[in-house]
Amino acid sequence: MKHPETLVLIMAAAVLAPLLAHGAARRIRVPLVIFEIALGILIGPDVLGWAHSDQVIDTLSDLGLAMLIFLAGYEIDFAAVRGDTLRRAMGAWLVSLAAGIGLALLVTGGEVFQSFVIGTALTSTALGTVLPILRDRGELRGRFGTVMSAFGAVGEFGPVVAVALLLSGRRPGESAALLAAFGAITAVAVFWALRPRPPWFSRLVERTLHSSGQFAVRFVMLLLACMLGLAAVFGLDVLLGAFAAGVLTRLVLHGAAPESSAEVLGKVEAMGFGFLVPLFYVVTGIEFDLHALLSDLGALLLVPVFLLLFLLVRGGPVQALAPRDLGRRDRTALSLFASTCLPLVVAITTIGVDQKVLGTDRAAAMVGAAMLSVLLLPLLAMKLRGRAAPAPRSPEDTEAW
């Protein structure tokens, strides 16, 4: 490690961030991720110059991103979001993708790969930011929470698949064939995950849950490593493997050890949100090109433009295709929540910069706009919904999809 002090500073920022979030909550609720990225910018090269990334830090940051996407995949209960709502969510995302790439082609002057990066980033939803808000308000299991879960799930899964198809550097046909092969193997894994586990599996999970064995946690990490490795073998982005691992883990734990699944997840979340995920966000701040953003008036002006595009490209189709049983205010709130983005915007723009198809100034502008979306849009959505009781679940979601 070239800069051993950087890890100390990163963890100090990770500890300070929730303290600042807790203090700010007395006046306004600011998402924790904003403080983590802001502190990373503060200690990074463009402000104080205390922290610098290196190969070890970048590897840990990549693991943090994988863990974040893994936990997002685990959060999604496909059985709860099936039916007409899921069909509408998929339709809205496809419209968003077409609109995003189309508008990006206009903005970039026809630069195809740069347009793929920008257009795909415009379609994402920060489900990991939105779901805790709805859970805290007691609305996650109500009608609005179910609809938001469906639209958010597609907003997480769709961009990950699009990245694998459009940003792999291969011809679309070749990428589609590899993605289909990955999907087939994942489908076999899902079938395996749905099969009853032998009795010894659940017994071993419970027996080692509070011992040094930690069989369940090790098994979850093995699933994650296998799916990351499988995605890498097929030349696909590891985000796809991380997401698939989260879905598989949910199926295995809920089927084999339902009584212990919540506690096992708590241990994995402690590893993720206690170390790897905040490290990813702080490193995102350290690597944020603040100088490129502030020194270029055009890039700075792109921040509100991209924020508007998030609302138009992602929020517009969501509001238009939201289930008809939702009222006007709920449909608008749904579009605001769905337009909230950040993790995948960071990941996708990082890929674009690494592949030298996206400049650091535009990447910084997109990330800056995504940070504003996390800060502003959930607050507007909650204010719009007020304290209204969640609506009952619609019968249409009991249909088979």
Buried (B, 14 or more C-beta within 10 A) or exposed (E): EEBEEBBEBBBBBBEBBBEBBEEEEEEEBBBBBBBBBBBBBBBBBBBEEBBBBEEBBEEBBBBBBBBBBBBBBBBBBBEBBBBBBBBBBBBBBBBBBBBBBEBBBEBBEEBEBBBBBBBBBBBBBBBBBBBBBBEEBEBBEBBBBBBBBBBBBBBBBBBBBBBBBBBBEBEEEEBEEBBEBBBEBBEEBBEEBEEEBEEEBBEBBBEBBEEEEBBBBEBBBEBBEBBBEBBEEBBBBBBBBBBBBBBBBBBBBBBBBEEBBEBBBEBBBEBBBEBBBBBBBBBBBBBBBBBBBEEBEEBBEBBEEBBEBBBBBBBBBBBEBBBEBBEEEBBBBBBBBBBBBBBBBBBBBBBBBEBEBBBBBBBBBBBBBBBBBBBBBBBBBBEBBEEEEBBEBBEBBEEEE
